[in-house]
């Protein structure tokens, strides 16, 4: 069957617009970026939406064309911030995740860390003991088909937010996802993040 080039063009346009929103407006939620992009393009049909992978590819292209040097410097600063936080929180086996790890960090990106502990209250007690200001919330993650609600503490390092997702040490054994159909969340230990910095 011949390809529907019109449909492919529409998907590519939405992917580009979503990538631009993520790069310029700091939107990190793929679904939100795609919905806004579809509205901007006058194509609200959800069947036309590109995959997250297509948007990621468009984002990399956009950054390469419009913000290459700025993006490279910003990514380095964010990874240095991550290293500082991971050293500070070493007792909780921190792993870097998200856009700072995969290199797609936009202008307003946060640093996302997963902490693994047998006592989730220990993280909060440590922040209090060290007099580190933070805000608490919750997030949903999926382990297999099981939906989990986990604590998230947000603190700041020179204007950059650092999100700490607190997980059980048992969660190291298997992959986690942000949605039932989503990709497994990639994560990296301190040594791997330092290697990324050394290679930059």
DRENPA-3360 file (N, C-alpha, C; in nm, 2 decimals, always signed):
BEGIN
1 = XXXXXXXX = +0.08/-0.12/+0.00/+0.00/+0.00/+0.00/+0.09/+0.12/+0.00 ~ +0.05/+0.23/-0.07/+0.13/+0.35/-0.07/+0.12/+0.42/+0.06 ~ +0.23/+0.49/+0.10/+0.23/+0.56/+0.23/+0.14/+0.68/+0.22 ~ +0.08/+0.72/+0.33/+0.00/+0.84/+0.34/+0.10/+0.95/+0.38 ~ +0.15/+1.01/+0.27/+0.25/+1.12/+0.29/+0.20/+1.24/+0.36 ~ +0.07/+1.27/+0.34/+0.01/+1.38/+0.41/+0.00/+1.36/+0.56 ~ -0.03/+1.23/+0.60/-0.03/+1.20/+0.74/+0.11/+1.21/+0.80 ~ +0.21/+1.16/+0.73/+0.34/+1.17/+0.78/+0.39/+1.31/+0.79;
9 = XXXXXXXX = +0.35/+1.39/+0.69/+0.39/+1.54/+0.70/+0.33/+1.60/+0.82 ~ +0.20/+1.57/+0.85/+0.13/+1.62/+0.97/+0.20/+1.58/+1.10 ~ +0.23/+1.45/+1.10/+0.30/+1.40/+1.22/+0.44/+1.47/+1.24 ~ +0.51/+1.49/+1.13/+0.64/+1.56/+1.14/+0.62/+1.70/+1.18 ~ +0.52/+1.77/+1.13/+0.50/+1.91/+1.17/+0.47/+1.92/+1.32 ~ +0.38/+1.83/+1.37/+0.34/+1.83/+1.51/+0.47/+1.80/+1.60 ~ +0.55/+1.70/+1.55/+0.67/+1.67/+1.62/+0.76/+1.79/+1.63 ~ +0.78/+1.86/+1.52/+0.86/+1.98/+1.52/+0.81/+2.09/+1.62;
17 = XXXXXXXX = +0.68/+2.12/+1.61/+0.62/+2.22/+1.70/+0.63/+2.18/+1.84 ~ +0.61/+2.05/+1.87/+0.62/+2.00/+2.01/+0.77/+2.02/+2.06 ~ +0.86/+1.99/+1.97/+1.00/+2.00/+2.01/+1.04/+2.15/+2.04 ~ +0.98/+2.24/+1.96/+1.01/+2.38/+1.98/+0.95/+2.43/+2.11 ~ +0.83/+2.38/+2.14/+0.77/+2.41/+2.27/+0.85/+2.36/+2.39 ~ +0.91/+2.24/+2.37/+0.99/+2.19/+2.48/+1.12/+2.27/+2.50 ~ +1.18/+2.31/+2.38/+1.30/+2.38/+2.39/+1.29/+2.52/+2.43 ~ +1.18/+2.59/+2.39/+1.17/+2.74/+2.41/+1.08/+2.77/+2.54;
25 = XXXXXXXX = +0.98/+2.68/+2.56/+0.89/+2.71/+2.68/+0.92/+2.63/+2.80 ~ +1.01/+2.53/+2.79/+1.05/+2.45/+2.90/+0.95/+2.34/+2.93 ~ +0.86/+2.31/+2.84/+0.76/+2.20/+2.86/+0.84/+2.07/+2.86 ~ +0.82/+1.98/+2.96/+0.89/+1.86/+2.97/+0.80/+1.74/+2.95 ~ +0.67/+1.76/+2.96/+0.57/+1.66/+2.94/+0.54/+1.64/+2.79 ~ +0.58/+1.52/+2.74/+0.56/+1.50/+2.60/+0.41/+1.51/+2.56 ~ +0.32/+1.45/+2.64/+0.18/+1.45/+2.60/+0.13/+1.59/+2.59 ~ +0.16/+1.68/+2.69/+0.12/+1.82/+2.69/+0.18/+1.89/+2.57;
33 = XXXXXXXX = +0.31/+1.87/+2.54/+0.37/+1.94/+2.43/+0.30/+1.90/+2.29 ~ +0.27/+1.77/+2.28/+0.21/+1.72/+2.16/+0.07/+1.78/+2.14 ~ -0.01/+1.79/+2.25/-0.14/+1.84/+2.24/-0.14/+1.99/+2.20 ~ -0.05/+2.07/+2.27/-0.04/+2.21/+2.23/+0.01/+2.23/+2.09 ~ +0.10/+2.14/+2.05/+0.15/+2.15/+1.91/+0.04/+2.12/+1.81 ~ -0.04/+2.02/+1.84/-0.15/+1.99/+1.75/-0.25/+2.10/+1.74 ~ -0.28/+2.17/+1.85/-0.37/+2.29/+1.85/-0.31/+2.40/+1.76 ~ -0.18/+2.43/+1.78/-0.11/+2.53/+1.71/-0.12/+2.50/+1.56;
41 = XXXXXXXX = -0.11/+2.37/+1.52/-0.11/+2.33/+1.38/-0.25/+2.32/+1.33 ~ -0.35/+2.34/+1.41/-0.49/+2.33/+1.37/-0.53/+2.18/+1.34 ~ -0.46/+2.09/+1.41/-0.49/+1.95/+1.39/-0.51/+1.88/+1.52 ~ -0.63/+1.90/+1.58/-0.66/+1.84/+1.71/-0.68/+1.69/+1.71 ~ -0.68/+1.62/+1.59/-0.70/+1.48/+1.59/-0.59/+1.40/+1.66 ~ -0.62/+1.33/+1.76/-0.51/+1.26/+1.84/-0.45/+1.15/+1.76 ~ -0.52/+1.10/+1.66/-0.46/+0.99/+1.58/-0.34/+1.04/+1.50 ~ -0.33/+1.17/+1.48/-0.22/+1.22/+1.40/-0.09/+1.25/+1.49;
49 = XXXXXXXX = -0.10/+1.23/+1.62/+0.01/+1.27/+1.71/+0.13/+1.18/+1.69 ~ +0.25/+1.24/+1.68/+0.37/+1.16/+1.67/+0.40/+1.09/+1.80 ~ +0.49/+0.99/+1.80/+0.54/+0.92/+1.92/+0.64/+1.01/+2.00 ~ +0.66/+0.97/+2.12/+0.76/+1.04/+2.20/+0.90/+1.04/+2.13 ~ +0.93/+0.92/+2.07/+1.06/+0.90/+2.01/+1.07/+1.00/+1.89 ~ +0.96/+1.02/+1.81/+0.97/+1.12/+1.70/+0.99/+1.26/+1.75 ~ +0.92/+1.29/+1.87/+0.94/+1.43/+1.92/+1.09/+1.44/+1.97 ~ +1.14/+1.34/+2.04/+1.28/+1.34/+2.09/+1.38/+1.37/+1.97;
57 = XXXXXXXX = +1.35/+1.30/+1.86/+1.44/+1.32/+1.74/+1.43/+1.46/+1.69 ~ +1.30/+1.51/+1.68/+1.28/+1.65/+1.64/+1.35/+1.75/+1.73 ~ +1.34/+1.72/+1.86/+1.40/+1.81/+1.97/+1.55/+1.81/+1.95 ~ +1.62/+1.70/+1.93/+1.76/+1.70/+1.90/+1.80/+1.78/+1.78 ~ +1.72/+1.76/+1.68/+1.75/+1.84/+1.55/+1.73/+1.99/+1.58 ~ +1.63/+2.03/+1.65/+1.60/+2.17/+1.68/+1.71/+2.23/+1.76 ~ +1.76/+2.16/+1.86/+1.87/+2.21/+1.95/+1.99/+2.22/+1.87 ~ +2.02/+2.13/+1.78/+2.14/+2.13/+1.70/+2.14/+2.25/+1.61;
65 = XXXXXXXX = +2.03/+2.28/+1.55/+2.02/+2.39/+1.46/+2.02/+2.53/+1.53 ~ +1.93/+2.54/+1.63/+1.91/+2.67/+1.69/+1.99/+2.70/+1.82 ~ +2.02/+2.60/+1.89/+2.08/+2.63/+2.03/+2.20/+2.54/+2.05 ~ +2.28/+2.51/+1.95/+2.38/+2.40/+1.98/+2.48/+2.44/+2.09 ~ +2.54/+2.56/+2.08/+2.64/+2.59/+2.18/+2.58/+2.62/+2.31 ~ +2.47/+2.69/+2.31/+2.39/+2.72/+2.43/+2.35/+2.60/+2.50 ~ +2.30/+2.50/+2.42/+2.25/+2.38/+2.48/+2.36/+2.30/+2.54 ~ +2.47/+2.29/+2.47/+2.59/+2.21/+2.52/+2.64/+2.27/+2.66;
73 = XXXXXXXX = +2.64/+2.40/+2.67/+2.69/+2.46/+2.79/+2.59/+2.44/+2.90 ~ +2.46/+2.45/+2.87/+2.35/+2.44/+2.97/+2.35/+2.29/+3.02 ~ +2.36/+2.20/+2.93/+2.36/+2.05/+2.96/+2.48/+2.02/+3.06 ~ +2.59/+2.08/+3.03/+2.71/+2.06/+3.12/+2.68/+2.11/+3.26 ~ +2.63/+2.23/+3.27/+2.59/+2.29/+3.40/+2.49/+2.20/+3.47 ~ +2.39/+2.15/+3.40/+2.29/+2.07/+3.47/+2.35/+1.94/+3.52 ~ +2.44/+1.88/+3.44/+2.51/+1.75/+3.48/+2.60/+1.78/+3.60 ~ +2.67/+1.89/+3.60/+2.75/+1.93/+3.71/+2.67/+1.94/+3.84;
81 = XXXXXXXX = +2.55/+2.00/+3.82/+2.46/+2.02/+3.94/+2.41/+1.88/+3.98 ~ +2.39/+1.79/+3.89/+2.35/+1.65/+3.92/+2.46/+1.58/+4.00 ~ +2.58/+1.60/+3.96/+2.69/+1.53/+4.03/+2.70/+1.58/+4.17 ~ +2.69/+1.72/+4.19/+2.70/+1.77/+4.33/+2.59/+1.71/+4.42 ~ +2.47/+1.71/+4.36/+2.36/+1.65/+4.44/+2.38/+1.50/+4.47 ~ +2.43/+1.43/+4.37/+2.44/+1.28/+4.39/+2.55/+1.26/+4.49 ~ +2.66/+1.34/+4.50/+2.76/+1.32/+4.60/+2.70/+1.35/+4.74 ~ +2.62/+1.46/+4.74/+2.56/+1.50/+4.87/+2.47/+1.39/+4.92;
89 = XXXXXXXX = +2.40/+1.32/+4.83/+2.30/+1.22/+4.87/+2.34/+1.08/+4.85 ~ +2.48/+1.06/+4.85/+2.54/+0.93/+4.82/+2.48/+0.81/+4.90 ~ +2.44/+0.84/+5.02/+2.39/+0.73/+5.11/+2.26/+0.67/+5.06 ~ +2.19/+0.75/+4.97/+2.06/+0.70/+4.92/+2.07/+0.64/+4.78 ~ +2.20/+0.60/+4.73/+2.22/+0.54/+4.61/+2.15/+0.61/+4.49 ~ +2.19/+0.74/+4.47/+2.12/+0.82/+4.37/+2.15/+0.78/+4.22 ~ +2.05/+0.79/+4.14/+2.06/+0.76/+4.00/+2.00/+0.88/+3.92 ~ +2.07/+0.93/+3.82/+2.02/+1.04/+3.74/+1.92/+0.98/+3.63;
97 = XXXXXXXX = +1.81/+1.05/+3.60/+1.72/+1.01/+3.50/+1.68/+1.13/+3.42 ~ +1.59/+1.11/+3.32/+1.53/+1.22/+3.25/+1.62/+1.29/+3.15 ~ +1.58/+1.41/+3.12/+1.64/+1.48/+3.00/+1.79/+1.52/+3.03 ~ +1.83/+1.54/+3.15/+1.97/+1.57/+3.18/+2.06/+1.45/+3.15 ~ +2.00/+1.33/+3.17/+2.08/+1.21/+3.14/+2.08/+1.19/+2.99 ~ +1.96/+1.20/+2.92/+1.96/+1.16/+2.78/+2.01/+1.27/+2.69 ~ +2.03/+1.39/+2.74/+2.09/+1.50/+2.66/+1.99/+1.59/+2.60 ~ +1.86/+1.57/+2.63/+1.75/+1.65/+2.57/+1.70/+1.76/+2.66;
105 = XXXXXXXX = +1.78/+1.80/+2.75/+1.74/+1.90/+2.85/+1.71/+2.03/+2.78 ~ +1.60/+2.09/+2.81/+1.56/+2.22/+2.75/+1.61/+2.33/+2.84 ~ +1.57/+2.45/+2.80/+1.62/+2.57/+2.87/+1.59/+2.58/+3.02 ~ +1.47/+2.52/+3.05/+1.43/+2.53/+3.19/+1.42/+2.39/+3.26 ~ +1.50/+2.30/+3.22/+1.50/+2.16/+3.26/+1.53/+2.15/+3.41 ~ +1.47/+2.06/+3.48/+1.51/+2.02/+3.62/+1.61/+1.90/+3.61 ~ +1.67/+1.88/+3.72/+1.75/+1.76/+3.74/+1.67/+1.66/+3.81 ~ +1.65/+1.54/+3.76/+1.57/+1.44/+3.81/+1.66/+1.32/+3.87;
113 = XXXXXXXX = +1.65/+1.30/+4.00/+1.72/+1.19/+4.06/+1.62/+1.09/+4.12 ~ +1.66/+0.96/+4.11/+1.59/+0.86/+4.18/+1.68/+0.82/+4.30 ~ +1.62/+0.81/+4.42/+1.69/+0.77/+4.54/+1.64/+0.63/+4.58 ~ +1.72/+0.54/+4.63/+1.68/+0.41/+4.67/+1.72/+0.39/+4.81 ~ +1.61/+0.36/+4.89/+1.64/+0.34/+5.04/+1.53/+0.24/+5.09 ~ +1.57/+0.18/+5.20/+1.47/+0.09/+5.27/+1.38/+0.17/+5.37 ~ +1.41/+0.30/+5.38/+1.33/+0.38/+5.47/+1.31/+0.51/+5.40 ~ +1.19/+0.53/+5.34/+1.17/+0.65/+5.26/+1.17/+0.78/+5.34;
121 = XXXXXXXX = +1.13/+0.77/+5.47/+1.13/+0.88/+5.56/+1.28/+0.93/+5.58 ~ +1.38/+0.85/+5.56/+1.51/+0.88/+5.59/+1.56/+1.00/+5.50 ~ +1.51/+1.00/+5.38/+1.55/+1.11/+5.29/+1.50/+1.25/+5.35 ~ +1.38/+1.25/+5.38/+1.32/+1.38/+5.44/+1.39/+1.42/+5.57 ~ +1.42/+1.32/+5.65/+1.49/+1.35/+5.78/+1.63/+1.40/+5.75 ~ +1.69/+1.35/+5.65/+1.83/+1.40/+5.61/+1.82/+1.54/+5.57 ~ +1.72/+1.58/+5.48/+1.71/+1.71/+5.43/+1.68/+1.81/+5.55 ~ +1.60/+1.77/+5.64/+1.57/+1.85/+5.76/+1.70/+1.87/+5.84;
129 = XXXXXXXX = +1.77/+1.76/+5.87/+1.89/+1.76/+5.95/+2.00/+1.85/+5.89 ~ +2.01/+1.85/+5.76/+2.11/+1.93/+5.69/+2.06/+2.08/+5.66 ~ +1.93/+2.10/+5.70/+1.87/+2.24/+5.68/+1.86/+2.27/+5.53 ~ +1.83/+2.18/+5.45/+1.81/+2.20/+5.31/+1.66/+2.22/+5.28 ~ +1.63/+2.34/+5.24/+1.48/+2.37/+5.21/+1.43/+2.28/+5.10 ~ +1.31/+2.23/+5.11/+1.25/+2.15/+5.00/+1.10/+2.15/+5.01 ~ +1.04/+2.11/+4.90/+0.89/+2.10/+4.89/+0.86/+1.95/+4.86 ~ +0.75/+1.90/+4.92/+0.72/+1.76/+4.90/+0.59/+1.75/+4.81;
137 = XXXXXXXX = +0.59/+1.65/+4.73/+0.47/+1.61/+4.65/+0.47/+1.46/+4.63 ~ +0.39/+1.42/+4.53/+0.39/+1.27/+4.50/+0.39/+1.26/+4.35 ~ +0.43/+1.14/+4.30/+0.43/+1.11/+4.16/+0.38/+0.97/+4.14 ~ +0.34/+0.94/+4.02/+0.29/+0.81/+3.99/+0.40/+0.74/+3.90 ~ +0.43/+0.62/+3.93/+0.52/+0.54/+3.85/+0.46/+0.40/+3.83 ~ +0.50/+0.33/+3.73/+0.45/+0.20/+3.70/+0.56/+0.09/+3.70 ~ +0.54/-0.01/+3.78/+0.63/-0.13/+3.79/+0.55/-0.24/+3.73 ~ +0.58/-0.28/+3.61/+0.49/-0.38/+3.54/+0.36/-0.32/+3.52;
145 = XXXXXXXX = +0.25/-0.38/+3.56/+0.12/-0.33/+3.55/+0.07/-0.25/+3.67 ~ +0.16/-0.26/+3.78/+0.12/-0.20/+3.91/+0.15/-0.05/+3.91 ~ +0.05/+0.03/+3.94/+0.07/+0.17/+3.96/+0.11/+0.20/+4.10 ~ +0.22/+0.28/+4.12/+0.27/+0.32/+4.25/+0.26/+0.47/+4.27 ~ +0.23/+0.51/+4.39/+0.24/+0.65/+4.42/+0.37/+0.67/+4.51 ~ +0.46/+0.75/+4.47/+0.59/+0.76/+4.54/+0.61/+0.91/+4.58 ~ +0.68/+0.93/+4.70/+0.71/+1.07/+4.74/+0.82/+1.13/+4.65 ~ +0.80/+1.26/+4.62/+0.90/+1.34/+4.55/+0.93/+1.47/+4.63;
153 = XXXXXXXX = +1.06/+1.49/+4.65/+1.10/+1.61/+4.72/+1.18/+1.70/+4.62 ~ +1.15/+1.83/+4.62/+1.21/+1.92/+4.52/+1.29/+2.02/+4.60 ~ +1.42/+2.04/+4.57/+1.50/+2.14/+4.63/+1.57/+2.22/+4.52 ~ +1.64/+2.32/+4.55/+1.70/+2.41/+4.45/+1.85/+2.43/+4.47 ~ +1.92/+2.43/+4.36/+2.07/+2.45/+4.36/+2.10/+2.57/+4.26 ~ +2.12/+2.69/+4.32/+2.15/+2.81/+4.23/+2.04/+2.82/+4.12 ~ +1.92/+2.81/+4.16/+1.81/+2.84/+4.07/+1.76/+2.72/+3.98 ~ +1.83/+2.60/+4.00/+1.79/+2.48/+3.92/+1.72/+2.39/+4.02;
161 = XXXXXXXX = +1.60/+2.35/+3.99/+1.53/+2.26/+4.07/+1.58/+2.12/+4.06 ~ +1.59/+2.05/+4.17/+1.64/+1.91/+4.17/+1.52/+1.83/+4.23 ~ +1.47/+1.74/+4.15/+1.36/+1.65/+4.20/+1.41/+1.52/+4.24 ~ +1.38/+1.48/+4.37/+1.42/+1.36/+4.43/+1.30/+1.26/+4.44 ~ +1.30/+1.16/+4.36/+1.20/+1.06/+4.37/+1.25/+0.95/+4.46 ~ +1.17/+0.92/+4.56/+1.22/+0.83/+4.67/+1.16/+0.69/+4.64 ~ +1.24/+0.59/+4.62/+1.20/+0.45/+4.59/+1.26/+0.35/+4.68 ~ +1.20/+0.23/+4.68/+1.26/+0.12/+4.76/+1.38/+0.06/+4.69;
169 = XXXXXXXX = +1.47/+0.01/+4.77/+1.58/-0.06/+4.71/+1.54/-0.18/+4.63 ~ +1.42/-0.23/+4.65/+1.37/-0.34/+4.57/+1.34/-0.30/+4.42 ~ +1.32/-0.16/+4.41/+1.29/-0.11/+4.27/+1.41/-0.11/+4.18 ~ +1.53/-0.13/+4.24/+1.65/-0.14/+4.15/+1.65/-0.27/+4.07 ~ +1.57/-0.37/+4.11/+1.57/-0.50/+4.04/+1.49/-0.50/+3.91 ~ +1.40/-0.41/+3.89/+1.32/-0.41/+3.77/+1.30/-0.27/+3.72 ~ +1.26/-0.26/+3.59/+1.24/-0.12/+3.53/+1.11/-0.05/+3.58 ~ +1.11/+0.08/+3.57/+1.00/+0.16/+3.61/+0.96/+0.24/+3.49;
177 = XXXXXXXX = +0.83/+0.28/+3.48/+0.78/+0.36/+3.37/+0.69/+0.47/+3.42 ~ +0.68/+0.58/+3.34/+0.59/+0.69/+3.39/+0.45/+0.67/+3.34 ~ +0.43/+0.57/+3.25/+0.29/+0.54/+3.21/+0.29/+0.39/+3.18 ~ +0.17/+0.32/+3.18/+0.17/+0.18/+3.15/+0.23/+0.14/+3.02 ~ +0.21/+0.23/+2.92/+0.26/+0.19/+2.78/+0.39/+0.26/+2.75 ~ +0.45/+0.33/+2.85/+0.57/+0.41/+2.82/+0.70/+0.33/+2.82 ~ +0.81/+0.39/+2.78/+0.94/+0.33/+2.78/+0.99/+0.31/+2.93 ~ +1.08/+0.22/+2.95/+1.14/+0.21/+3.08/+1.23/+0.33/+3.10;
185 = XXXXXXXX = +1.22/+0.38/+3.23/+1.30/+0.50/+3.26/+1.45/+0.46/+3.27 ~ +1.53/+0.53/+3.19/+1.67/+0.51/+3.20/+1.73/+0.57/+3.32 ~ +1.83/+0.51/+3.38/+1.89/+0.57/+3.50/+2.04/+0.54/+3.50 ~ +2.12/+0.63/+3.56/+2.27/+0.62/+3.56/+2.32/+0.66/+3.70 ~ +2.42/+0.58/+3.74/+2.48/+0.61/+3.87/+2.58/+0.72/+3.85 ~ +2.64/+0.77/+3.97/+2.73/+0.88/+3.97/+2.85/+0.86/+3.87 ~ +2.91/+0.75/+3.87/+3.03/+0.72/+3.79/+2.99/+0.74/+3.64 ~ +2.87/+0.70/+3.60/+2.83/+0.71/+3.46/+2.81/+0.86/+3.42;
193 = XXXXXXXX = +2.75/+0.93/+3.51/+2.73/+1.08/+3.49/+2.86/+1.15/+3.48 ~ +2.96/+1.12/+3.56/+3.09/+1.18/+3.56/+3.16/+1.14/+3.43 ~ +3.13/+1.02/+3.38/+3.19/+0.98/+3.25/+3.13/+1.07/+3.13 ~ +3.00/+1.09/+3.14/+2.94/+1.18/+3.04/+3.00/+1.32/+3.04 ~ +3.03/+1.37/+3.16/+3.09/+1.50/+3.17/+3.24/+1.50/+3.11 ~ +3.31/+1.39/+3.14/+3.44/+1.38/+3.09/+3.45/+1.37/+2.94 ~ +3.34/+1.31/+2.88/+3.34/+1.29/+2.73/+3.29/+1.42/+2.66 ~ +3.23/+1.51/+2.73/+3.16/+1.63/+2.67/+3.27/+1.72/+2.61;
% end
